[in-house]
Structures are given as C-alpha cells and as structure tokens.
Amino acid sequence: MNANEMRAKTAEDLKTLLLEKRKEQFNLRMQRGTGQQTRASQVREARRDIARIKTILGQKATGGAQ
C-alpha cells in the first residue's frame, strides 16, 4: 500500500493498520529467529510500512495532510 492510499484512510483505520503491521513485524522477527523466514525483505517492508503509517498519522494530527 502506498502513501496516497494511506492518506485516503481515516485515523482510526490507520491505527488499526498500524497494529496489524506491528503484529506482522513481530511474527517476522520470530520466524527469522527460528530460521523459518522465506523472504528477508519482508522485515524491511513491514518496518517501512510502519514508519509510513506513523508519518501520515502525525501529519493528520497536525493538519499537514492534504
């Protein structure tokens, strides 16, 4: 999901998505620790999605999002 699609969502939807992404990140870390992970780039994608969501939430809170 790209930033434009995330900006179209409400703050509550973004908070729900953030929680889902954090759970996904935790599960990926556990998989990596046990050697079950198939794609190493999944952790990076999850981390970047979390950062993207937090940025958009901050912009919405300050009124900077258009």
mmCIF file of the N, C-alpha and C atoms, coordinates in Angstrom:
data_MODEL
# 
_entry.id   MODEL 
# 
loop_
_atom_site.group_PDB 
_atom_site.id 
_atom_site.type_symbol 
_atom_site.label_atom_id 
_atom_site.label_alt_id 
_atom_site.label_comp_id 
_atom_site.label_asym_id 
_atom_site.label_entity_id 
_atom_site.label_seq_id 
_atom_site.pdbx_PDB_ins_code 
_atom_site.Cartn_x 
_atom_site.Cartn_y 
_atom_site.Cartn_z 
_atom_site.occupancy 
_atom_site.B_iso_or_equiv 
_atom_site.pdbx_formal_charge 
_atom_site.auth_seq_id 
_atom_site.auth_comp_id 
_atom_site.auth_asym_id 
_atom_site.auth_atom_id 
_atom_site.pdbx_PDB_model_num 
ATOM 1   N N  . MET A 1 1  ? 0.847  -1.163  0.000  1.00 0.00 ? 1  MET A N  1 
ATOM 2   C CA . MET A 1 1  ? 0.000  0.000   0.000  1.00 0.00 ? 1  MET A CA 1 
ATOM 3   C C  . MET A 1 1  ? 0.899  1.235   0.000  1.00 0.00 ? 1  MET A C  1 
ATOM 4   N N  . ASN A 1 2  ? 0.606  2.164   -0.886 1.00 0.00 ? 2  ASN A N  1 
ATOM 5   C CA . ASN A 1 2  ? 1.452  3.352   -0.952 1.00 0.00 ? 2  ASN A CA 1 
ATOM 6   C C  . ASN A 1 2  ? 0.885  4.485   -0.091 1.00 0.00 ? 2  ASN A C  1 
ATOM 7   N N  . ALA A 1 3  ? 1.631  5.554   0.009  1.00 0.00 ? 3  ALA A N  1 
ATOM 8   C CA . ALA A 1 3  ? 1.281  6.654   0.902  1.00 0.00 ? 3  ALA A CA 1 
ATOM 9   C C  . ALA A 1 3  ? -0.026 7.333   0.488  1.00 0.00 ? 3  ALA A C  1 
ATOM 10  N N  . ASN A 1 4  ? -0.285 7.446   -0.789 1.00 0.00 ? 4  ASN A N  1 
ATOM 11  C CA . ASN A 1 4  ? -1.523 8.101   -1.230 1.00 0.00 ? 4  ASN A CA 1 
ATOM 12  C C  . ASN A 1 4  ? -2.751 7.307   -0.806 1.00 0.00 ? 4  ASN A C  1 
ATOM 13  N N  . GLU A 1 5  ? -2.665 5.988   -0.866 1.00 0.00 ? 5  GLU A N  1 
ATOM 14  C CA . GLU A 1 5  ? -3.780 5.159   -0.437 1.00 0.00 ? 5  GLU A CA 1 
ATOM 15  C C  . GLU A 1 5  ? -3.980 5.277   1.075  1.00 0.00 ? 5  GLU A C  1 
ATOM 16  N N  . MET A 1 6  ? -2.880 5.393   1.805  1.00 0.00 ? 6  MET A N  1 
ATOM 17  C CA . MET A 1 6  ? -2.974 5.521   3.260  1.00 0.00 ? 6  MET A CA 1 
ATOM 18  C C  . MET A 1 6  ? -3.547 6.872   3.661  1.00 0.00 ? 6  MET A C  1 
ATOM 19  N N  . ARG A 1 7  ? -3.230 7.907   2.922  1.00 0.00 ? 7  ARG A N  1 
ATOM 20  C CA . ARG A 1 7  ? -3.734 9.246   3.246  1.00 0.00 ? 7  ARG A CA 1 
ATOM 21  C C  . ARG A 1 7  ? -5.242 9.315   3.076  1.00 0.00 ? 7  ARG A C  1 
ATOM 22  N N  . ALA A 1 8  ? -5.803 8.466   2.223  1.00 0.00 ? 8  ALA A N  1 
ATOM 23  C CA . ALA A 1 8  ? -7.246 8.462   1.990  1.00 0.00 ? 8  ALA A CA 1 
ATOM 24  C C  . ALA A 1 8  ? -8.004 7.808   3.140  1.00 0.00 ? 8  ALA A C  1 
ATOM 25  N N  . LYS A 1 9  ? -7.310 7.077   3.994  1.00 0.00 ? 9  LYS A N  1 
ATOM 26  C CA . LYS A 1 9  ? -7.953 6.388   5.117  1.00 0.00 ? 9  LYS A CA 1 
ATOM 27  C C  . LYS A 1 9  ? -8.119 7.329   6.301  1.00 0.00 ? 9  LYS A C  1 
ATOM 28  N N  . THR A 1 10 ? -9.025 6.962   7.198  1.00 0.00 ? 10 THR A N  1 
ATOM 29  C CA . THR A 1 10 ? -9.231 7.753   8.411  1.00 0.00 ? 10 THR A CA 1 
ATOM 30  C C  . THR A 1 10 ? -8.155 7.403   9.427  1.00 0.00 ? 10 THR A C  1 
ATOM 31  N N  . ALA A 1 11 ? -8.063 8.217   10.461 1.00 0.00 ? 11 ALA A N  1 
ATOM 32  C CA . ALA A 1 11 ? -7.061 7.995   11.503 1.00 0.00 ? 11 ALA A CA 1 
ATOM 33  C C  . ALA A 1 11 ? -7.303 6.669   12.218 1.00 0.00 ? 11 ALA A C  1 
ATOM 34  N N  . GLU A 1 12 ? -8.557 6.321   12.448 1.00 0.00 ? 12 GLU A N  1 
ATOM 35  C CA . GLU A 1 12 ? -8.872 5.049   13.111 1.00 0.00 ? 12 GLU A CA 1 
ATOM 36  C C  . GLU A 1 12 ? -8.454 3.858   12.246 1.00 0.00 ? 12 GLU A C  1 
ATOM 37  N N  . ASP A 1 13 ? -8.682 3.956   10.938 1.00 0.00 ? 13 ASP A N  1 
ATOM 38  C CA . ASP A 1 13 ? -8.263 2.887   10.030 1.00 0.00 ? 13 ASP A CA 1 
ATOM 39  C C  . ASP A 1 13 ? -6.740 2.745   10.042 1.00 0.00 ? 13 ASP A C  1 
ATOM 40  N N  . LEU A 1 14 ? -6.051 3.864   10.087 1.00 0.00 ? 14 LEU A N  1 
ATOM 41  C CA . LEU A 1 14 ? -4.590 3.837   10.114 1.00 0.00 ? 14 LEU A CA 1 
ATOM 42  C C  . LEU A 1 14 ? -4.068 3.236   11.408 1.00 0.00 ? 14 LEU A C  1 
ATOM 43  N N  . LYS A 1 15 ? -4.726 3.527   12.517 1.00 0.00 ? 15 LYS A N  1 
ATOM 44  C CA . LYS A 1 15 ? -4.297 2.948   13.793 1.00 0.00 ? 15 LYS A CA 1 
ATOM 45  C C  . LYS A 1 15 ? -4.495 1.437   13.786 1.00 0.00 ? 15 LYS A C  1 
ATOM 46  N N  . THR A 1 16 ? -5.578 0.976   13.192 1.00 0.00 ? 16 THR A N  1 
ATOM 47  C CA . THR A 1 16 ? -5.822 -0.459  13.072 1.00 0.00 ? 16 THR A CA 1 
ATOM 48  C C  . THR A 1 16 ? -4.772 -1.101  12.179 1.00 0.00 ? 16 THR A C  1 
ATOM 49  N N  . LEU A 1 17 ? -4.466 -0.445  11.069 1.00 0.00 ? 17 LEU A N  1 
ATOM 50  C CA . LEU A 1 17 ? -3.451 -0.956  10.151 1.00 0.00 ? 17 LEU A CA 1 
ATOM 51  C C  . LEU A 1 17 ? -2.080 -0.971  10.815 1.00 0.00 ? 17 LEU A C  1 
ATOM 52  N N  . LEU A 1 18 ? -1.784 0.033   11.630 1.00 0.00 ? 18 LEU A N  1 
ATOM 53  C CA . LEU A 1 18 ? -0.515 0.088   12.349 1.00 0.00 ? 18 LEU A CA 1 
ATOM 54  C C  . LEU A 1 18 ? -0.386 -1.094  13.301 1.00 0.00 ? 18 LEU A C  1 
ATOM 55  N N  . LEU A 1 19 ? -1.449 -1.402  14.004 1.00 0.00 ? 19 LEU A N  1 
ATOM 56  C CA . LEU A 1 19 ? -1.438 -2.539  14.921 1.00 0.00 ? 19 LEU A CA 1 
ATOM 57  C C  . LEU A 1 19 ? -1.195 -3.844  14.165 1.00 0.00 ? 19 LEU A C  1 
ATOM 58  N N  . GLU A 1 20 ? -1.834 -3.998  13.014 1.00 0.00 ? 20 GLU A N  1 
ATOM 59  C CA . GLU A 1 20 ? -1.648 -5.197  12.194 1.00 0.00 ? 20 GLU A CA 1 
ATOM 60  C C  . GLU A 1 20 ? -0.205 -5.314  11.707 1.00 0.00 ? 20 GLU A C  1 
ATOM 61  N N  . LYS A 1 21 ? 0.361  -4.199  11.281 1.00 0.00 ? 21 LYS A N  1 
ATOM 62  C CA . LYS A 1 21 ? 1.740  -4.212  10.783 1.00 0.00 ? 21 LYS A CA 1 
ATOM 63  C C  . LYS A 1 21 ? 2.735  -4.511  11.890 1.00 0.00 ? 21 LYS A C  1 
ATOM 64  N N  . ARG A 1 22 ? 2.476  -4.016  13.101 1.00 0.00 ? 22 ARG A N  1 
ATOM 65  C CA . ARG A 1 22 ? 3.364  -4.317  14.225 1.00 0.00 ? 22 ARG A CA 1 
ATOM 66  C C  . ARG A 1 22 ? 3.310  -5.799  14.579 1.00 0.00 ? 22 ARG A C  1 
ATOM 67  N N  . LYS A 1 23 ? 2.117  -6.391  14.512 1.00 0.00 ? 23 LYS A N  1 
ATOM 68  C CA . LYS A 1 23 ? 1.991  -7.831  14.759 1.00 0.00 ? 23 LYS A CA 1 
ATOM 69  C C  . LYS A 1 23 ? 2.726  -8.615  13.683 1.00 0.00 ? 23 LYS A C  1 
ATOM 70  N N  . GLU A 1 24 ? 2.585  -8.156  12.435 1.00 0.00 ? 24 GLU A N  1 
ATOM 71  C CA . GLU A 1 24 ? 3.284  -8.813  11.327 1.00 0.00 ? 24 GLU A CA 1 
ATOM 72  C C  . GLU A 1 24 ? 4.797  -8.725  11.524 1.00 0.00 ? 24 GLU A C  1 
ATOM 73  N N  . GLN A 1 25 ? 5.279  -7.560  11.942 1.00 0.00 ? 25 GLN A N  1 
ATOM 74  C CA . GLN A 1 25 ? 6.708  -7.382  12.173 1.00 0.00 ? 25 GLN A CA 1 
ATOM 75  C C  . GLN A 1 25 ? 7.200  -8.312  13.281 1.00 0.00 ? 25 GLN A C  1 
ATOM 76  N N  . PHE A 1 26 ? 6.432  -8.437  14.341 1.00 0.00 ? 26 PHE A N  1 
ATOM 77  C CA . PHE A 1 26 ? 6.806  -9.329  15.434 1.00 0.00 ? 26 PHE A CA 1 
ATOM 78  C C  . PHE A 1 26 ? 6.881  -10.775 14.948 1.00 0.00 ? 26 PHE A C  1 
ATOM 79  N N  . ASN A 1 27 ? 5.868  -11.194 14.202 1.00 0.00 ? 27 ASN A N  1 
ATOM 80  C CA . ASN A 1 27 ? 5.854  -12.562 13.685 1.00 0.00 ? 27 ASN A CA 1 
ATOM 81  C C  . ASN A 1 27 ? 7.031  -12.823 12.750 1.00 0.00 ? 27 ASN A C  1 
ATOM 82  N N  . LEU A 1 28 ? 7.383  -11.842 11.935 1.00 0.00 ? 28 LEU A N  1 
ATOM 83  C CA . LEU A 1 28 ? 8.516  -11.999 11.027 1.00 0.00 ? 28 LEU A CA 1 
ATOM 84  C C  . LEU A 1 28 ? 9.835  -12.099 11.792 1.00 0.00 ? 28 LEU A C  1 
ATOM 85  N N  . ARG A 1 29 ? 9.945  -11.329 12.876 1.00 0.00 ? 29 ARG A N  1 
ATOM 86  C CA . ARG A 1 29 ? 11.161 -11.430 13.697 1.00 0.00 ? 29 ARG A CA 1 
ATOM 87  C C  . ARG A 1 29 ? 11.275 -12.802 14.343 1.00 0.00 ? 29 ARG A C  1 
ATOM 88  N N  . MET A 1 30 ? 10.161 -13.338 14.787 1.00 0.00 ? 30 MET A N  1 
ATOM 89  C CA . MET A 1 30 ? 10.180 -14.673 15.387 1.00 0.00 ? 30 MET A CA 1 
ATOM 90  C C  . MET A 1 30 ? 10.534 -15.734 14.343 1.00 0.00 ? 30 MET A C  1 
ATOM 91  N N  . GLN A 1 31 ? 10.009 -15.582 13.145 1.00 0.00 ? 31 GLN A N  1 
ATOM 92  C CA . GLN A 1 31 ? 10.331 -16.519 12.067 1.00 0.00 ? 31 GLN A CA 1 
ATOM 93  C C  . GLN A 1 31 ? 11.808 -16.449 11.719 1.00 0.00 ? 31 GLN A C  1 
ATOM 94  N N  . ARG A 1 32 ? 12.344 -15.251 11.685 1.00 0.00 ? 32 ARG A N  1 
ATOM 95  C CA . ARG A 1 32 ? 13.762 -15.091 11.376 1.00 0.00 ? 32 ARG A CA 1 
ATOM 96  C C  . ARG A 1 32 ? 14.620 -15.732 12.465 1.00 0.00 ? 32 ARG A C  1 
ATOM 97  N N  . GLY A 1 33 ? 14.201 -15.597 13.699 1.00 0.00 ? 33 GLY A N  1 
ATOM 98  C CA . GLY A 1 33 ? 14.954 -16.163 14.811 1.00 0.00 ? 33 GLY A CA 1 
ATOM 99  C C  . GLY A 1 33 ? 14.975 -17.677 14.813 1.00 0.00 ? 33 GLY A C  1 
ATOM 100 N N  . THR A 1 34 ? 13.907 -18.279 14.315 1.00 0.00 ? 34 THR A N  1 
ATOM 101 C CA . THR A 1 34 ? 13.842 -19.738 14.283 1.00 0.00 ? 34 THR A CA 1 
ATOM 102 C C  . THR A 1 34 ? 14.277 -20.311 12.940 1.00 0.00 ? 34 THR A C  1 
ATOM 103 N N  . GLY A 1 35 ? 14.621 -19.455 12.001 1.00 0.00 ? 35 GLY A N  1 
ATOM 104 C CA . GLY A 1 35 ? 15.105 -19.917 10.703 1.00 0.00 ? 35 GLY A CA 1 
ATOM 105 C C  . GLY A 1 35 ? 14.016 -20.328 9.741  1.00 0.00 ? 35 GLY A C  1 
ATOM 106 N N  . GLN A 1 36 ? 12.798 -19.866 9.929  1.00 0.00 ? 36 GLN A N  1 
ATOM 107 C CA . GLN A 1 36 ? 11.680 -20.249 9.070  1.00 0.00 ? 36 GLN A CA 1 
ATOM 108 C C  . GLN A 1 36 ? 11.360 -19.219 7.999  1.00 0.00 ? 36 GLN A C  1 
ATOM 109 N N  . GLN A 1 37 ? 11.991 -18.075 8.042  1.00 0.00 ? 37 GLN A N  1 
ATOM 110 C CA . GLN A 1 37 ? 11.626 -16.993 7.134  1.00 0.00 ? 37 GLN A CA 1 
ATOM 111 C C  . GLN A 1 37 ? 12.044 -17.309 5.707  1.00 0.00 ? 37 GLN A C  1 
ATOM 112 N N  . THR A 1 38 ? 11.165 -16.990 4.754  1.00 0.00 ? 38 THR A N  1 
ATOM 113 C CA . THR A 1 38 ? 11.450 -17.280 3.354  1.00 0.00 ? 38 THR A CA 1 
ATOM 114 C C  . THR A 1 38 ? 12.031 -16.066 2.634  1.00 0.00 ? 38 THR A C  1 
ATOM 115 N N  . ARG A 1 39 ? 11.496 -14.872 2.894  1.00 0.00 ? 39 ARG A N  1 
ATOM 116 C CA . ARG A 1 39 ? 11.998 -13.662 2.233  1.00 0.00 ? 39 ARG A CA 1 
ATOM 117 C C  . ARG A 1 39 ? 12.526 -12.696 3.279  1.00 0.00 ? 39 ARG A C  1 
ATOM 118 N N  . ALA A 1 40 ? 13.786 -12.356 3.172  1.00 0.00 ? 40 ALA A N  1 
ATOM 119 C CA . ALA A 1 40 ? 14.409 -11.443 4.132  1.00 0.00 ? 40 ALA A CA 1 
ATOM 120 C C  . ALA A 1 40 ? 13.886 -10.016 3.975  1.00 0.00 ? 40 ALA A C  1 
ATOM 121 N N  . SER A 1 41 ? 13.382 -9.676  2.819  1.00 0.00 ? 41 SER A N  1 
ATOM 122 C CA . SER A 1 41 ? 12.919 -8.310  2.576  1.00 0.00 ? 41 SER A CA 1 
ATOM 123 C C  . SER A 1 41 ? 11.576 -8.015  3.240  1.00 0.00 ? 41 SER A C  1 
ATOM 124 N N  . GLN A 1 42 ? 10.886 -9.029  3.740  1.00 0.00 ? 42 GLN A N  1 
ATOM 125 C CA . GLN A 1 42 ? 9.592  -8.811  4.381  1.00 0.00 ? 42 GLN A CA 1 
ATOM 126 C C  . GLN A 1 42 ? 9.728  -7.969  5.641  1.00 0.00 ? 42 GLN A C  1 
ATOM 127 N N  . VAL A 1 43 ? 10.800 -8.160  6.394  1.00 0.00 ? 43 VAL A N  1 
ATOM 128 C CA . VAL A 1 43 ? 11.013 -7.393  7.621  1.00 0.00 ? 43 VAL A CA 1 
ATOM 129 C C  . VAL A 1 43 ? 11.197 -5.922  7.275  1.00 0.00 ? 43 VAL A C  1 
ATOM 130 N N  . ARG A 1 44 ? 11.979 -5.650  6.262  1.00 0.00 ? 44 ARG A N  1 
ATOM 131 C CA . ARG A 1 44 ? 12.217 -4.267  5.846  1.00 0.00 ? 44 ARG A CA 1 
ATOM 132 C C  . ARG A 1 44 ? 10.925 -3.617  5.358  1.00 0.00 ? 44 ARG A C  1 
ATOM 133 N N  . GLU A 1 45 ? 10.130 -4.348  4.578  1.00 0.00 ? 45 GLU A N  1 
ATOM 134 C CA . GLU A 1 45 ? 8.862  -3.806  4.082  1.00 0.00 ? 45 GLU A CA 1 
ATOM 135 C C  . GLU A 1 45 ? 7.918  -3.473  5.231  1.00 0.00 ? 45 GLU A C  1 
ATOM 136 N N  . ALA A 1 46 ? 7.834  -4.357  6.213  1.00 0.00 ? 46 ALA A N  1 
ATOM 137 C CA . ALA A 1 46 ? 6.962  -4.111  7.362  1.00 0.00 ? 46 ALA A CA 1 
ATOM 138 C C  . ALA A 1 46 ? 7.433  -2.895  8.138  1.00 0.00 ? 46 ALA A C  1 
ATOM 139 N N  . ARG A 1 47 ? 8.737  -2.783  8.345  1.00 0.00 ? 47 ARG A N  1 
ATOM 140 C CA . ARG A 1 47 ? 9.292  -1.647  9.086  1.00 0.00 ? 47 ARG A CA 1 
ATOM 141 C C  . ARG A 1 47 ? 9.018  -0.333  8.350  1.00 0.00 ? 47 ARG A C  1 
ATOM 142 N N  . ARG A 1 48 ? 9.149  -0.339  7.062  1.00 0.00 ? 48 ARG A N  1 
ATOM 143 C CA . ARG A 1 48 ? 8.898  0.882   6.280  1.00 0.00 ? 48 ARG A CA 1 
ATOM 144 C C  . ARG A 1 48 ? 7.421  1.235   6.253  1.00 0.00 ? 48 ARG A C  1 
ATOM 145 N N  . ASP A 1 49 ? 6.558  0.216   6.193  1.00 0.00 ? 49 ASP A N  1 
ATOM 146 C CA . ASP A 1 49 ? 5.120  0.486   6.248  1.00 0.00 ? 49 ASP A CA 1 
ATOM 147 C C  . ASP A 1 49 ? 4.736  1.115   7.578  1.00 0.00 ? 49 ASP A C  1 
ATOM 148 N N  . ILE A 1 50 ? 5.324  0.627   8.670  1.00 0.00 ? 50 ILE A N  1 
ATOM 149 C CA . ILE A 1 50 ? 5.050  1.192   9.992  1.00 0.00 ? 50 ILE A CA 1 
ATOM 150 C C  . ILE A 1 50 ? 5.481  2.652   10.040 1.00 0.00 ? 50 ILE A C  1 
ATOM 151 N N  . ALA A 1 51 ? 6.652  2.940   9.523  1.00 0.00 ? 51 ALA A N  1 
ATOM 152 C CA . ALA A 1 51 ? 7.140  4.322   9.501  1.00 0.00 ? 51 ALA A CA 1 
ATOM 153 C C  . ALA A 1 51 ? 6.242  5.207   8.642  1.00 0.00 ? 51 ALA A C  1 
ATOM 154 N N  . ARG A 1 52 ? 5.782  4.684   7.525  1.00 0.00 ? 52 ARG A N  1 
ATOM 155 C CA . ARG A 1 52 ? 4.903  5.442   6.631  1.00 0.00 ? 52 ARG A CA 1 
ATOM 156 C C  . ARG A 1 52 ? 3.579  5.762   7.328  1.00 0.00 ? 52 ARG A C  1 
ATOM 157 N N  . ILE A 1 53 ? 3.024  4.778   8.024  1.00 0.00 ? 53 ILE A N  1 
ATOM 158 C CA . ILE A 1 53 ? 1.755  4.989   8.734  1.00 0.00 ? 53 ILE A CA 1 
ATOM 159 C C  . ILE A 1 53 ? 1.930  6.015   9.846  1.00 0.00 ? 53 ILE A C  1 
ATOM 160 N N  . LYS A 1 54 ? 3.016  5.918   10.601 1.00 0.00 ? 54 LYS A N  1 
ATOM 161 C CA . LYS A 1 54 ? 3.257  6.871   11.684 1.00 0.00 ? 54 LYS A CA 1 
ATOM 162 C C  . LYS A 1 54 ? 3.422  8.287   11.148 1.00 0.00 ? 54 LYS A C  1 
ATOM 163 N N  . THR A 1 55 ? 4.086  8.421   10.020 1.00 0.00 ? 55 THR A N  1 
ATOM 164 C CA . THR A 1 55 ? 4.271  9.741   9.421  1.00 0.00 ? 55 THR A CA 1 
ATOM 165 C C  . THR A 1 55 ? 2.932  10.347  9.025  1.00 0.00 ? 55 THR A C  1 
ATOM 166 N N  . ILE A 1 56 ? 2.083  9.556   8.402  1.00 0.00 ? 56 ILE A N  1 
ATOM 167 C CA . ILE A 1 56 ? 0.787  10.051  7.944  1.00 0.00 ? 56 ILE A CA 1 
ATOM 168 C C  . ILE A 1 56 ? -0.100 10.386  9.135  1.00 0.00 ? 56 ILE A C  1 
ATOM 169 N N  . LEU A 1 57 ? -0.045 9.557   10.188 1.00 0.00 ? 57 LEU A N  1 
ATOM 170 C CA . LEU A 1 57 ? -0.816 9.863   11.396 1.00 0.00 ? 57 LEU A CA 1 
ATOM 171 C C  . LEU A 1 57 ? -0.360 11.177  12.011 1.00 0.00 ? 57 LEU A C  1 
ATOM 172 N N  . GLY A 1 58 ? 0.945  11.420  12.023 1.00 0.00 ? 58 GLY A N  1 
ATOM 173 C CA . GLY A 1 58 ? 1.457  12.676  12.540 1.00 0.00 ? 58 GLY A CA 1 
ATOM 174 C C  . GLY A 1 58 ? 1.023  13.864  11.705 1.00 0.00 ? 58 GLY A C  1 
ATOM 175 N N  . GLN A 1 59 ? 1.005  13.682  10.397 1.00 0.00 ? 59 GLN A N  1 
ATOM 176 C CA . GLN A 1 59 ? 0.552  14.761  9.523  1.00 0.00 ? 59 GLN A CA 1 
ATOM 177 C C  . GLN A 1 59 ? -0.923 15.060  9.730  1.00 0.00 ? 59 GLN A C  1 
ATOM 178 N N  . LYS A 1 60 ? -1.719 14.022  9.915  1.00 0.00 ? 60 LYS A N  1 
ATOM 179 C CA . LYS A 1 60 ? -3.139 14.239  10.154 1.00 0.00 ? 60 LYS A CA 1 
ATOM 180 C C  . LYS A 1 60 ? -3.382 14.933  11.491 1.00 0.00 ? 60 LYS A C  1 
ATOM 181 N N  . ALA A 1 61 ? -2.559 14.601  12.485 1.00 0.00 ? 61 ALA A N  1 
ATOM 182 C CA . ALA A 1 61 ? -2.721 15.203  13.807 1.00 0.00 ? 61 ALA A CA 1 
ATOM 183 C C  . ALA A 1 61 ? -2.394 16.691  13.789 1.00 0.00 ? 61 ALA A C  1 
ATOM 184 N N  . THR A 1 62 ? -1.409 17.081  12.980 1.00 0.00 ? 62 THR A N  1 
ATOM 185 C CA . THR A 1 62 ? -1.031 18.496  12.926 1.00 0.00 ? 62 THR A CA 1 
ATOM 186 C C  . THR A 1 62 ? -1.765 19.253  11.829 1.00 0.00 ? 62 THR A C  1 
ATOM 187 N N  . GLY A 1 63 ? -2.545 18.548  11.035 1.00 0.00 ? 63 GLY A N  1 
ATOM 188 C CA . GLY A 1 63 ? -3.276 19.198  9.964  1.00 0.00 ? 63 GLY A CA 1 
ATOM 189 C C  . GLY A 1 63 ? -2.450 19.409  8.718  1.00 0.00 ? 63 GLY A C  1 
ATOM 190 N N  . GLY A 1 64 ? -1.315 18.732  8.603  1.00 0.00 ? 64 GLY A N  1 
ATOM 191 C CA . GLY A 1 64 ? -0.436 18.900  7.464  1.00 0.00 ? 64 GLY A CA 1 
ATOM 192 C C  . GLY A 1 64 ? -0.821 18.065  6.263  1.00 0.00 ? 64 GLY A C  1 
ATOM 193 N N  . ALA A 1 65 ? -1.651 17.065  6.422  1.00 0.00 ? 65 ALA A N  1 
ATOM 194 C CA . ALA A 1 65 ? -2.054 16.222  5.301  1.00 0.00 ? 65 ALA A CA 1 
ATOM 195 C C  . ALA A 1 65 ? -3.076 16.956  4.452  1.00 0.00 ? 65 ALA A C  1 
ATOM 196 N N  . GLN A 1 66 ? -2.977 16.740  3.162  1.00 0.00 ? 66 GLN A N  1 
ATOM 197 C CA . GLN A 1 66 ? -3.876 17.439  2.247  1.00 0.00 ? 66 GLN A CA 1 
ATOM 198 C C  . GLN A 1 66 ? -5.000 16.548  1.808  1.00 0.00 ? 66 GLN A C  1 
# 
